[in-house]
Amino acid sequence: MTTLFHGGVVWTPTMTTDALLVGDGVVQAVGADALAAAADRKIDLDGGFLMPSFGDGHAHPLFGGLESAGPAVRPCRSIEQIVSAVKEFADANPDQEWIVGASYDGSLAPGGLFDARWLDAAVPDRPVVLRAWDYHTFWVNSAALQRAGITADTPEPVLGEIPRREDGSPLGTLREWGATDLITAVMPARDEAVRVAALGTAADYYLARGVTWVQDAWVEPGELDTYLAAVRQGTLRMRFNLAFYADPRHFDTQVTQYAAARDRVQAAGSPLLTAQTVKFFADGVVENETGALLEPYCSGLHSHGMQLWEGDSLAEAARKVDELGLQIHIHAIGDAAVRQALDAIEYVARHNGPRDRRPVIAHAQLVDDDDLGRFAELGVIPNMQPLWAQMDALMTVLTIPRLGTQRADRQYRMRTLESSGAALAFGSDWPVSSGAPLDGIAVAVSRCTSEGEPVGGWTPQEVLPIEHALTSYTTAVAYQAFAEANWGRIVPGASADLVWLDRDPRYVSPSELPALKVRATYLQGSQVYSAAE
């Protein structure tokens, strides 16, 4: 069956036209050629805007889907509201041994430090574990601390931190993997049916926002099993690429398993599931003062932050991953972590020789001037989260006090990196922040909050033109995925992965972009979401 889309704007994105013909799941023709062809059915775009569907180059879809399986703490705007939501959920689920939820606003408590006793008031008899928005931090109650054996005598873990009260007892906030792993090691695993259903929840979320491909940027063996179960059950409804997690504490064992894990995905035979990437964490986050900086934090509390891979260990680990033919994807927030990541990629290229490797540095929140040009020189894709480039509470309450104004004003230099020749791609880091591309694009083209603050934009020299922002969420993500020949563009032969918006985003104000309606989303020519449903 062939379908003609007409009566609106078709953005390819290399050109703008007025018609598109789709057949057998792929683009057959555009413009006059499409209008001249016979079509089995016609869809009137009603003055709307048809473009390639969005891709999300860095996210955590399983985590996002699982949030709906716990207490609804994300909308809460006070500690009291969080505690109330936890109590309400616990009372409604008396058979759940552990109460697990996400993701609370870490700026609600001074310094992001939350007390176990606040949760004890809601649930004193069962463990409660809440993840913060950054997913690098836990807030737990006393029962959870007891189950994990975390006491005043527990030493500070490697690659983690246990904030304490004056008497040395654990406060109830745990930072980074070395600390949070003490809890996850004793938590029961989620039932597989719940996890598979969470992938469905994530697909519902993304397809309604015009996204058809997601880079899952943190996959451990249990998550791999969940994806493969969804393939077996026929419930995978959008494209995913898996990035296997590389832990510096266990890498020597993990690296022997990556090829077999990739082979399991290939053997599953789903055109929607790939596994071609390995995810490294070079540091933590600025809000915890665990992001690795070249110069100390203003408070001096953690000095330069936390580098998770010592010496040349990141470079050596990246080299081994590259030898397997897998893509390198490195979380790097602070400028010291970004430099270490760039150095590692340069080392890989020097030792393993040239190939089309498309390494990714995710976030790149703070990049030293001397390193800005290295992204393009080394062929490194900066995958950035445009929604973060605004003066919201996270920025004003937690980030700027730690970095200082001068250094804070050098964050998220998206326009600078793009102008240098780097292949700027976008991701959301959902559920850390909104997974709606239009939310992020609104900030990318304005550097303003939803209230329009500050007037003229924060660091306005980094504002992106609207078409550049749209491309960074489409064509550039397809390039990151090694899929530019298949999707991310509307050209004959490409997969008909499309999103239909009710208005042309190029001609509305930034503040209006999040309100644009996704009328329909198409994957391989089939409608997978409709606003009428």
C-alpha positions in Angstrom: 0.0 0.0 0.0 1.2 3.5 -0.8 0.3 6.6 1.2 0.5 10.2 0.0 1.0 12.9 2.7 0.0 16.3 1.3 -1.5 19.6 2.4 1.3 20.8 4.6 5.0 21.3 4.9 7.4 18.3 4.5 10.9 19.0 5.9 13.5 16.5 4.8 15.7 18.4 6.4 17.9 19.4 3.4 14.8 20.9 1.7 11.2 21.9 2.2 8.5 20.5 0.0 4.7 19.9 0.0 4.2 16.1 -0.5 5.6 12.7 0.5 4.8 9.3 -0.9 5.5 6.2 1.3 5.2 2.6 0.3 6.4 -0.7 1.8 7.7 1.2 4.8 10.1 3.4 2.9 10.0 6.8 1.3 9.2 6.5 -2.4 9.1 10.1 -3.6 8.9 13.7 -2.4 7.5 16.9 -3.9 6.2 16.8 -7.4 7.2 13.2 -8.0 5.1 12.2 -5.0 2.1 14.2 -6.2 2.3 12.7 -9.7 2.3 9.1 -8.4 -0.8 7.0 -7.8 -1.5 6.4 -4.1 -3.7 3.9 -2.3 -4.6 6.4 0.3 -4.1 10.1 1.1 -3.4 11.8 4.4 -4.1 15.6 4.5 -1.6 17.2 6.8 -4.1 20.0 7.5 -1.4 22.7 7.3 0.9 20.8 9.6 4.6 19.9 9.5 5.9 16.5 8.6 9.6 15.7 9.4 11.9 12.8 10.2 11.0 11.4 13.6 13.2 12.3 16.5 16.0 10.1 17.9 17.2 10.3 21.5 20.9 9.9 21.6 21.3 9.4 25.4 18.5 8.2 27.7 17.5 5.5 30.2 14.1 4.2 28.9 13.8 1.2 31.3 14.5 3.5 34.3 11.9 5.9 33.0 9.3 3.2 32.5 9.9 1.8 36.0 9.1 5.2 37.6 5.4 4.5 37.1 5.8 1.3 39.1 6.6 3.2 42.3 5.5 6.2 44.3 4.8 9.3 42.2 7.6 11.5 43.6 8.7 13.3 40.4 5.9 15.9 40.5 6.5 16.7 44.1 7.7 20.2 44.9 8.5 19.8 48.6 10.0 17.2 50.9 6.6 17.0 52.6 4.9 16.1 49.3 7.5 13.4 48.6 7.0 11.9 52.1 3.2 12.0 51.6 3.5 10.3 48.2 5.7 7.6 49.6 3.3 6.9 52.5 0.3 6.8 50.2 2.0 4.3 47.9 3.2 2.1 50.8 -0.3 2.1 52.3 -1.8 1.0 49.0 0.8 -1.7 48.4 1.2 -3.5 51.8 2.7 -6.6 50.1 5.7 -4.9 48.6 8.7 -5.7 50.6 10.7 -2.7 49.3 9.3 0.7 48.3 11.3 1.8 45.3 10.7 5.1 43.4 12.2 7.9 41.4 13.0 10.6 40.8 12.9 13.4 43.4 14.2 16.9 43.0 17.6 17.1 44.7 17.4 20.9 45.1 14.6 20.6 47.7 17.0 20.0 50.6 20.1 22.2 51.3 23.1 20.8 49.6 21.0 18.0 48.2 21.2 16.2 51.5 18.1 14.2 52.5 17.6 12.6 55.9 16.5 9.0 56.4 14.3 10.0 59.3 12.0 12.1 57.0 11.1 8.8 55.2 10.9 6.9 58.5 7.9 9.0 59.4 6.1 7.6 56.4 7.4 4.0 56.3 9.2 2.9 59.4 9.0 -0.9 58.9 10.1 -1.5 55.2 13.0 -0.3 53.2 12.4 2.8 51.1 14.8 3.7 48.2 14.3 6.8 46.1 16.5 7.9 43.3 17.2 11.6 42.7 16.6 13.3 39.3 20.3 12.8 38.5 20.1 9.0 39.1 23.5 9.3 40.8 22.0 9.7 44.2 19.8 7.7 46.6 17.6 8.9 49.5 16.8 5.9 51.7 15.1 5.3 55.1 16.6 3.7 58.1 15.3 0.3 57.3 17.1 0.3 54.0 20.3 1.4 55.7 19.9 -1.5 58.1 19.3 -4.0 55.4 22.5 -2.9 53.6 24.5 -2.9 56.8 25.4 0.8 56.4 26.3 2.1 59.9 28.6 4.7 61.4 31.4 2.1 61.1 31.0 1.6 57.4 34.0 3.0 55.6 33.7 5.4 52.7 33.3 3.3 49.6 35.5 3.4 46.5 33.8 5.6 43.9 31.1 6.8 46.3 30.2 8.9 49.3 28.1 8.4 52.4 27.2 11.8 53.9 27.0 11.6 57.7 25.6 13.3 60.7 27.8 14.9 63.3 27.9 11.6 65.3 29.1 9.7 62.2 25.9 7.9 61.5 24.7 7.8 57.9 22.4 10.6 57.0 20.3 8.7 54.5 21.7 10.2 51.2 24.1 8.0 49.2 26.1 9.4 46.3 27.6 7.6 43.3 27.9 3.9 42.5 30.2 2.9 45.3 27.6 4.0 47.8 24.4 3.2 46.0 25.6 -0.3 45.1 25.5 -1.1 48.8 21.7 -0.8 48.6 21.2 -2.4 45.2 23.2 -5.4 46.2 20.5 -6.3 48.8 17.4 -5.1 46.9 15.2 -7.8 45.3 15.2 -7.7 41.5 12.1 -6.4 39.8 9.8 -9.1 38.4 10.5 -9.6 34.6 6.9 -8.9 33.7 7.1 -5.5 35.5 10.3 -4.7 33.6 8.9 -5.7 30.2 5.8 -3.7 30.9 8.1 -0.7 31.8 9.6 -0.9 28.3 6.1 -0.6 27.0 5.5 2.4 29.2 8.7 3.9 27.9 7.6 3.3 24.3 4.2 4.9 24.9 6.0 7.9 26.3 8.4 8.3 23.5 6.1 7.6 20.5 3.7 10.2 21.8 6.5 12.7 21.6 7.6 11.7 18.1 10.7 9.7 19.1 11.3 6.3 17.4 14.9 5.5 18.3 16.6 5.7 21.7 20.1 5.0 22.9 19.8 3.2 26.2 22.9 4.5 27.8 23.2 2.1 30.7 22.5 -1.6 30.2 23.6 -4.3 32.6 22.9 -8.1 32.2 19.5 -7.9 33.8 18.4 -5.1 31.4 19.7 -7.1 28.4 17.5 -10.0 29.5 14.5 -7.7 29.7 15.0 -6.4 26.1 15.4 -9.9 24.8 12.2 -11.0 26.6 10.3 -8.1 25.0 11.6 -9.3 21.6 10.5 -12.9 22.3 7.1 -11.6 23.4 6.7 -9.3 20.3 6.2 -6.3 22.5 9.1 -4.1 21.4 7.5 -1.2 19.5 10.3 1.2 18.7 14.0 1.2 17.9 16.6 0.8 20.7 20.3 0.5 20.8 21.9 -0.9 23.9 25.1 0.5 25.5 26.6 -2.1 27.9 27.8 -0.6 31.2 31.6 -0.5 31.8 32.4 -0.5 35.6 36.0 0.3 36.4 35.8 -2.1 39.4 34.8 -5.0 37.2 35.8 -4.2 33.7 38.3 -7.0 33.2 35.4 -9.5 33.6 32.9 -7.4 31.7 35.0 -6.9 28.6 35.0 -10.7 28.1 31.2 -10.7 28.0 30.4 -7.8 25.6 30.8 -9.7 22.4 28.6 -12.5 23.6 26.0 -10.1 24.7 26.0 -8.4 21.3 25.7 -11.8 19.7 22.7 -12.6 21.8 21.0 -9.4 20.5 21.9 -10.2 16.9 20.6 -13.7 17.3 17.3 -12.4 18.5 16.8 -11.1 15.0 14.7 -8.0 15.7 15.2 -5.1 13.3 14.3 -2.8 16.2 17.1 -3.9 18.6 20.8 -3.4 18.3 23.7 -3.5 20.7 26.7 -1.8 19.3 27.9 0.5 22.2 29.7 0.4 25.6 29.0 3.1 28.1 31.7 4.5 30.4 31.3 7.0 33.3 34.3 9.3 33.5 32.9 11.3 36.4 29.7 12.0 38.4 27.7 15.3 38.4 28.4 18.8 39.4 25.3 18.9 41.7 27.0 16.3 43.9 30.4 17.8 43.5 31.5 14.6 41.9 31.9 16.0 38.4 35.6 16.1 37.7 37.0 19.6 37.3 40.3 21.0 36.2 40.0 23.7 38.9 38.5 23.1 42.4 34.8 23.6 43.3 34.0 26.9 45.0 33.2 25.2 48.3 36.3 23.0 48.2 34.3 20.2 49.7 35.4 17.7 47.2 38.2 19.7 45.7 38.3 18.7 42.0 35.5 16.1 42.1 35.7 12.4 41.2 37.4 10.8 38.3 36.1 7.2 38.1 39.0 5.7 36.0 42.5 6.3 37.4 45.5 7.1 35.3 45.4 5.6 31.8 42.8 2.9 32.7 40.0 4.6 30.8 42.1 4.8 27.7 43.1 1.1 27.9 39.5 0.1 28.6 38.3 2.1 25.6 41.0 0.5 23.4 39.7 -3.0 24.3 36.1 -2.0 23.6 37.1 -0.5 20.2 39.0 -3.7 19.3 35.7 -5.5 19.7 34.2 -3.2 17.0 31.9 -1.5 19.6 31.2 2.2 19.9 32.6 4.2 22.8 30.1 6.3 24.7 31.5 8.3 27.6 29.6 10.2 30.3 31.8 13.3 31.0 30.3 16.3 32.8 33.3 18.3 34.1 36.1 19.7 32.1 38.7 17.3 33.6 36.5 14.4 32.7 35.9 15.7 29.2 39.7 16.0 28.7 40.3 12.5 30.0 37.6 11.2 27.6 39.1 13.0 24.6 42.6 11.8 25.6 41.2 8.2 25.8 39.6 8.4 22.3 42.8 9.9 20.9 44.8 7.0 22.4 42.4 4.5 20.9 42.7 6.0 17.4 46.5 6.1 17.7 46.8 2.5 18.9 44.0 0.8 16.9 44.3 2.8 13.7 41.7 4.5 11.6 38.1 3.2 11.3 34.6 4.7 11.3 34.2 4.5 15.1 32.0 7.6 15.9 32.8 7.9 19.6 30.4 9.8 21.8 31.0 12.1 24.7 27.7 12.6 26.5 26.8 15.7 28.3 30.0 17.7 27.9 28.6 20.2 30.4 31.9 22.0 30.9 34.7 21.9 28.2 38.0 23.7 28.6 38.8 26.2 25.8 41.8 24.1 24.8 39.6 21.1 24.2 36.8 22.6 22.2 38.4 21.9 18.8 39.4 18.4 19.7 35.8 17.0 19.2 35.9 17.7 15.5 39.6 16.8 15.1 39.0 13.4 16.7 35.6 12.8 15.1 33.9 12.8 18.5 30.2 13.3 18.7 29.1 15.6 21.6 25.8 14.3 22.6 24.3 17.1 24.7 21.1 17.7 26.6 19.7 21.0 25.5 17.0 21.2 28.2 19.8 21.6 30.8 21.1 24.9 29.3 18.8 27.1 31.3 18.7 29.1 34.6 16.3 26.8 36.4 16.4 25.8 40.1 18.9 23.1 39.5 21.2 25.6 38.0 20.7 28.4 40.4 20.5 26.4 43.7 23.0 23.6 43.1 25.2 24.2 40.0 26.3 27.8 40.0 27.2 28.0 43.7 29.5 25.0 43.1 31.1 26.4 39.9 31.0 30.1 40.4 29.4 32.5 37.9 32.4 32.8 35.5 32.9 29.1 35.1 29.1 28.4 35.1 28.7 30.8 32.1 31.0 28.4 30.1 28.5 25.5 30.3 26.7 23.7 27.5 28.6 25.4 24.6 26.5 23.8 21.9 26.8 26.5 19.3 30.5 26.7 19.8 31.0 23.0 19.4 28.8 22.8 16.3 30.6 25.8 14.7 33.9 24.0 15.3 32.7 21.2 13.0 31.7 18.7 15.6 28.7 16.5 14.8 26.4 17.9 17.6 23.7 15.4 18.5 21.0 15.7 21.1 19.6 13.4 23.8 17.4 13.9 26.8 18.8 11.7 29.6 15.2 10.8 30.3 14.0 10.2 33.0 16.6 12.5 34.5 14.8 15.2 32.5 12.0 15.5 30.0 12.3 13.1 27.1 10.2 15.4 24.9 12.5 16.7 22.1 10.4 19.9 21.7 11.1 20.8 25.4 14.8 20.6 24.8 14.7 22.4 21.4 12.8 25.3 23.1 15.8 25.8 25.4 18.4 25.2 22.6 16.9 28.1 20.5 16.4 30.5 23.4 18.6 29.6 26.5 15.5 30.6 28.5 13.3 29.0 31.1 9.7 28.3 30.3 8.9 31.7 31.9 11.2 33.4 29.4 14.0 34.1 31.8 16.4 35.7 31.5 15.3 38.1 28.8 17.6 37.6 25.8 18.7 34.2 27.0 21.4 32.9 29.3 24.7 32.8 27.5 22.9 33.9 24.3 26.0 33.4 22.1 25.2 29.7 22.4 21.7 29.9 21.0 21.1 27.5 18.1 19.1 28.3 15.0 15.9 26.3 15.0 16.8 24.1 12.0 20.1 23.3 13.5 18.3 22.2 16.7 15.9 20.1 14.7 18.7 18.4 12.8 20.6 17.7 16.1 17.6 15.7 17.3 17.1 13.9 13.9 19.9 13.5 11.3 22.7 13.9 13.8 21.3 11.2 16.1 20.9 8.9 13.1 24.6 9.6 12.3 25.5 8.7 15.9 23.5 5.5 15.5 25.4 4.6 12.2 21.9 4.7 10.6 22.0 7.8 8.5 21.4 5.7 5.4 18.2 4.3 6.9 16.4 6.9 9.0 16.8 10.5 10.2 16.1 11.9 6.7 13.2 12.0 4.2 14.8 10.8 1.0 13.8 8.0 -1.4 14.8 4.6 0.0 14.9 5.8 3.7 12.7 4.2 6.3 9.5 6.2 6.7 10.1 7.1 10.3 8.2 10.3 10.6 6.5 12.7 13.1 3.6 15.0 12.1 3.4 18.2 14.1 0.3 20.5 14.0 2.4 23.6 13.2 5.7 24.5 11.7 8.3 24.7 14.6 10.4 27.1 12.5 7.9 29.9 12.8 6.7 29.8 16.4 8.3 31.4 19.4 10.6 29.3 21.5 8.1 29.4 24.4 5.4 27.9 22.1 7.5 24.9 21.0 6.7 22.6 23.9 3.0 23.1 23.2 3.2 21.9 19.6 1.0 18.9 19.2 2.3 15.6 17.9 -0.5 14.5 15.7 1.0 11.2 14.7 4.2 9.2 14.7 5.2 6.7 12.1 7.7 3.9 12.2 8.6 2.1 8.9 5.5 3.7 7.4 3.1 2.4 10.1 1.3 4.7 12.4 2.5 3.9 15.9 1.0 6.9 17.7 -2.0 9.1 16.9 -3.2 12.0 19.0 -6.8 10.9 18.2 -6.2 7.6 20.0 
